[in-house]
Every structure is written in structure tokens, then in C-alpha cells.
């Protein structure tokens, strides 16, 4: 946003693309997404919605479940296809779209390869990561090489929830986007905070959706993070 309202832009960073091949590859074509049936997606419908909602630019990303549903080879191929789809969408309407690339986490080697391709070849604007990928949360030491590269690139990371891998979390009969999405965001933020993920990635710009309860619970702790960073800088 600029200081002059007449020159300001409304940029939507929580804007999902849901192409048909994504549902087919994730075997989720007829399943509910967070408790909601998936909508048929098209560029034309998206632009129409943006116009109606006065959205100038949408930074698009995938929604749950992401690209990795258990098969690493399929996840690599789907991530590449989705990222190239996003890049083509941006090329077709650079005035209306940006894009966050997806990574085939928790496959670290494949994710590092796709990270480089998304930035260096496709010139996408950052990355969408999910609170957990097959039960591996974003503060897990397994993902350290990926976050080291994200920090090196000083990029944007948009974090979207995935449902908890714990079946008990879904036993209340409530849709995930009502209860478990903000709760799983809490889990991810807490783990990232208490494993010093934020401290080790000061140049990554994080965007959290479905944050909800985390704001009240972790604002004091975030002050502690900044204090720790200052102490490290002075030591």
C-alpha cells in the first residue's frame, strides 16, 4: 500500500488456485477442503471475483492438502506442474497476479531443487508452506536445510494450515476450517517459536493465514524473540 489512497493497491495474499489436475493428482476431487466442497476454478471466474471484491492483485497459492500426499515422485511432478501453472497465469495477466510456489515437503532434496527452480527460472514471488506436511511440522529439524535456503534467498513464506495428522483432532464432527485450521496454525507457530525457527530466519518474511488464537498467545513470546535477536547482534 502507498501513502496516497488514490495510488494504493489492494493485494490479496490468501488467494487459492484450484486447477482440476491438482484435485485429480491429490485424489481429492470429491472431498471437502477443510469442510467445504472444492469450487470449480478458472482464471475468468477468479478475475471476475477480484473485480467484484475490489482486489487489484492476487498472489495465488495452492490450498490444502498441498502436493505431497505420500508419494514423493508424484509430489515432485505435481509441484513442478503447479508452479509452472502459476507462472503461466502470471505471464497471462501480470497486472493482476503474483504467485507463491509450492514445495514437495517433507522431501527435503526435492524441495531444495524446486525452490531454486521457482525463484531462478519461474521468478515466483515466494512460497506457500503448510503447517504440517504428512505430519512433519515447520519447526522440525528435518526441514532445516530448506529454511536455511529460504533465509539465504530472503524470500516470503506464506503459511497455510493443513489438518492435523491426529485423528482425535477431527472427532468432534466440526469442519477443519472452523476449528483445526487455526489450531494447527497454533501448533506450527509454537513449534517454530520454541525451536528458534524465527530467530534463525530473520530475513524470511512470514505471512500466516488462519492465525486466530495464535495472536493472543504468542505476541508476548514474539517480544522475547526480538530481545533474543538483539542480544545475539550485540554479542
PEBEL-V651514 format. One record per pair of residues at least 12 apart in sequence whose ideal C-beta (glycine too) atoms are under 7 Angstrom apart, sorted by the first residue. I is the first residue (numbers start at 1). J is the second residue. D is the distance in whole Angstrom. If there is no record, write none. Layout:
i;j;d
I;J;D
I;J;D
//
This chain:
i;j;d
9;56;4
9;57;6
10;54;6
10;55;5
10;56;5
11;56;7
11;57;5
11;59;7
12;55;5
12;58;5
12;59;7
13;59;5
13;158;6
13;207;6
14;209;5
15;58;4
15;59;6
15;60;5
16;60;7
16;61;6
16;62;7
16;63;4
17;41;6
17;60;5
17;62;7
17;86;7
18;38;6
18;39;7
18;41;4
18;63;6
19;41;6
19;85;6
21;81;7
22;62;7
22;82;6
23;38;6
25;74;7
25;78;5
26;65;6
26;69;5
27;69;7
28;65;6
33;63;6
33;64;6
34;64;6
34;175;6
34;176;4
34;177;3
34;181;6
35;175;2
35;176;5
35;177;5
35;178;6
36;175;7
36;177;6
43;89;6
46;58;7
47;96;6
50;96;7
57;96;6
57;97;7
57;98;6
58;96;7
58;97;6
59;98;4
59;99;6
59;100;6
59;125;6
60;86;6
60;89;7
60;97;6
60;99;5
61;100;4
61;128;4
61;158;6
61;160;7
62;82;6
62;102;5
62;128;6
63;160;7
64;130;7
64;160;7
64;161;7
64;162;5
64;163;7
65;162;6
66;102;6
66;130;5
66;133;6
66;162;7
67;79;5
67;82;6
67;102;5
67;104;5
68;104;5
68;105;6
68;106;7
68;107;7
68;133;5
68;134;6
70;134;7
72;104;7
72;107;5
72;110;7
75;104;4
75;107;6
76;104;5
76;107;7
76;110;5
79;102;5
79;103;6
79;104;5
79;114;5
80;114;7
82;102;5
83;101;5
83;102;6
83;114;7
83;118;5
83;122;6
83;124;7
84;122;7
86;99;4
86;101;7
86;124;6
87;99;7
87;122;4
87;124;6
98;125;4
99;124;5
99;125;6
100;124;7
100;125;6
100;126;5
100;127;6
100;128;4
100;158;5
101;118;3
101;122;7
101;124;4
101;127;5
102;128;6
103;115;6
103;127;6
103;129;7
105;129;7
105;133;4
105;136;7
105;143;7
106;133;5
106;134;6
106;136;4
106;142;6
106;143;7
108;142;7
108;143;7
108;145;6
108;146;6
111;146;5
112;145;6
112;146;6
112;149;6
115;146;7
115;149;6
119;153;6
125;156;6
126;155;5
126;156;3
126;157;6
126;158;6
127;155;7
127;157;5
127;158;7
128;158;5
128;160;6
129;157;6
129;159;6
130;160;6
130;161;7
130;162;4
131;159;6
131;161;5
131;162;6
131;184;5
131;185;6
131;187;7
131;188;4
132;162;5
132;165;6
132;184;7
132;188;7
133;162;7
135;165;4
137;187;6
137;188;5
137;191;5
138;159;7
138;188;5
138;191;7
138;192;5
138;197;7
139;191;3
139;192;4
139;195;4
139;197;5
147;197;6
147;201;6
150;201;6
150;204;5
151;200;7
151;201;4
151;203;6
151;204;6
154;203;4
155;204;7
156;205;5
156;207;7
157;204;5
157;206;5
158;207;4
159;188;7
159;206;6
159;207;7
159;208;5
160;209;5
161;181;4
161;184;5
161;185;5
161;210;5
162;184;6
163;176;5
163;180;5
163;184;7
164;180;6
164;184;5
181;210;4
182;210;5
182;211;7
182;212;3
182;213;6
185;208;6
185;210;5
185;211;6
185;212;7
185;214;6
186;213;6
186;214;5
186;217;7
189;208;7
189;214;5
189;218;6
193;218;6
193;221;6
193;225;7
198;225;5
199;225;6
199;228;6
199;229;6
202;229;6
//
